[in-house]
Amino acid sequence: MYASEEFGAIRVTTHRHGDDLLSAGLGLRGLAGAPAPFAQPAAPTPEELRRRAIQSSWKGIADLGPLGGFGTLYGQVPDVPGREFTTFATLPGAQASHRVLLQVPDAFDRTKRCLVVTASPGTRGIYGSIALAGAWGLPKGCAVAYTDKAAGSGYFDTTDDSGVALDGTRAKAGEVPLEFEPKGATTLGGIAVKHAHSGDNPEADWGRHVLHAVRFGLAMLDRAFPEEAPFTPGNTRIIATGLSNGGGAVLRAAGEDTDGMLAAVVALAPNIHVAGHGRPFFDYATEAAVLLPAALAAGAFDDAPFARVANAQPPAWALRGASLRLHGRLSETLPTAQASEALAMLRASGWRDDAMAVGASSTSLDLWRTVTVAYASAYLRRPVGDMPCGYQYRPQHTGGMARPVDAIVRAAWWADGSGSPPGAGILLTGGTDLSLDPTLPGNLCLRELWTGQGGDARRLREAVAATAAALPRDDLPIFVVHGAQDGLIPVGFSSEPYVTWLRASGRSPVFWKVPYAQHFDAFLAFPDFGDRHAPLLPFGYAALDRAWACVAEGRALPEDAAVRDTRPRGPGPLTASALAVPAT
């Protein structure tokens, strides 16, 4: 039923003796340390790239700092030897592949037959969810199947016609199959990114990507243990879990699992929406990109971390209100009144003050613009060189000119890139003017793609509509875990309306709304920011424990209110008393 021939060429590698599945031999201390080195920086080996990609994925998701409690209060990074099976898989009708990977520990428990399937958060590469799915499943003897859901950092450079091979190294088009090779690209196209330039609307297929990864995982288990085959949903318990976009992907899979493959779903901070309920991400993210810099000048955010970026010249919070008035978006004339007006507009559209205060971090890091640029290009199926609003990804040459160091940066793109430039030696250009608020024109253009009436706006809204969730089967255990102070995917726009919709439709999801938790556990290492918040990952691990107890042991599902006593970490190390993690 799940023949490996469906997936084409499979790369199989073994990982033992200082190069394991969970940390590539780095262990917790190594994961938290300096970037794993390359012996020859311009020509890293597949093993070196894998190690660095795993490290980058851990650092991008988990708080591994000395105050965060990982490895002492929750979580672990044991040595897990085993094998990996990976390939480029393509959904029927899609133009670009999604990378799929199965990790099979040597200690795989053939008696309980557990398969964890996961999708990467954000637009990260294949190991993006290792700190959640891998850290929970591999030490328990589960196999873990990953999908990058047709995103990832397999960047294609049109200037030298090179992309990323299956082993993570760079290769020229035509030499070997590449993770992404854009059609019709010219040398003037800049950097091509799979999520933005594939010609697909990959978000519309998130659920299919996850279910395809399930089939891949089962087929590879047949290959790994032929004497135990076949592995099927009937004899293998399959739990889907993901964070952020990965959380949205597993909930989408829950609604599209017509074959009943999934035994339970655990979604953390999911980017999810339902037609007529909540708000799609592109809607509220483009709104935040325009209005939030002005609103954060209000006195309500005087002590919010990142609300007043000290090195902004001139300060953005003092300029955005005036710029919006010049563009006819605000009517007040005084800066304080402009801030109050922008704040009132955001509140009227459903934003809560705690989400806006935490959203200041996304504002200061320019995340709203970074992510919505790529989404707009994907929704409109734009090729490289023709992104909406004049945007483009370009190589960042050292000192403004090409130098040998550029080859070093490019060689590490697959390991270091987040899948959403800028970063890792890639610039986001275009969408700016010569004013004192240069990014506003591009942000207004992106916002107009949601609110406008032109052809592109209509096509974009149709593409977003194709990403809405469908209703899962009524007996599927679903856990939704979301930070009450999430400032990137506010719970009031995503999980709350989704859970309300499920319950109104006769479903019984478990909803843990975690006080003081926000979207990025990795941000908790920042001074002052981490003092005010609690981590989300320990609640994800606890939800997975309870999901497993439910499907494997018949235990009753827990209640919603189990996390209400969680407190902020405070200025010192995280303590067990601050975490109201439900016991199993």
Salt bridges, closest charged atoms under 4 A:
GLU6 OE2 - HIS212 NE2 3.27
GLU6 OE2 - ARG215 NE 3.91
ASP19 OD2 - HIS15 ND1 3.15
ASP19 OD1 - ARG50 NH1 2.79
GLU84 OE1 - HIS15 NE2 3.61
GLU84 OE2 - ARG50 NH2 2.99
ASP106 OD2 - ARG16 NE 2.67
ASP148 OD2 - LYS194 NZ 3.31
ASP157 OD2 - ARG410 NH1 2.95
ASP160 OD2 - LYS172 NZ 3.79
ASP160 OD2 - ARG410 NH1 3.13
GLU179 OE1 - ARG99 NH2 2.57
GLU179 OE2 - LYS194 NZ 3.84
ASP205 OD1 - ARG208 NH1 2.98
GLU227 OE2 - ARG110 NH1 2.67
GLU228 OE2 - ARG110 NH1 3.55
GLU228 OE1 - ARG113 NH2 3.82
GLU256 OE2 - ARG252 NE 3.56
ASP257 OD2 - ARG473 NH1 3.47
ASP283 OD2 - ARG279 NE 2.96
ASP283 OD1 - ARG447 NH1 2.92
GLU287 OE1 - ARG279 NH1 3.00
ASP302 OD1 - ARG308 NH2 3.24
ASP303 OD2 - ARG532 NH1 3.89
ASP353 OD2 - ARG347 NH2 2.60
ASP366 OD2 - ARG369 NH2 2.75
ASP386 OD1 - ARG382 NH1 3.82
ASP406 OD2 - HIS397 ND1 3.08
ASP416 OD1 - ARG52 NE 2.92
ASP437 OD2 - ARG320 NE 2.66
ASP456 OD2 - ARG382 NH2 2.81
ASP456 OD1 - ARG459 NH2 2.60
ASP475 OD1 - ARG473 NE 2.80
ASP486 OD2 - HIS482 NE2 3.09
ASP486 OD2 - HIS519 ND1 2.74
GLU496 OE1 - ARG352 NH2 2.69
GLU496 OE2 - LYS513 NZ 2.67
ASP528 OD1 - ARG532 NE 3.23
ASP531 OD1 - ARG569 NH2 2.98
ASP545 OD1 - LYS140 NZ 3.82
ASP560 OD2 - ARG503 NH2 2.43
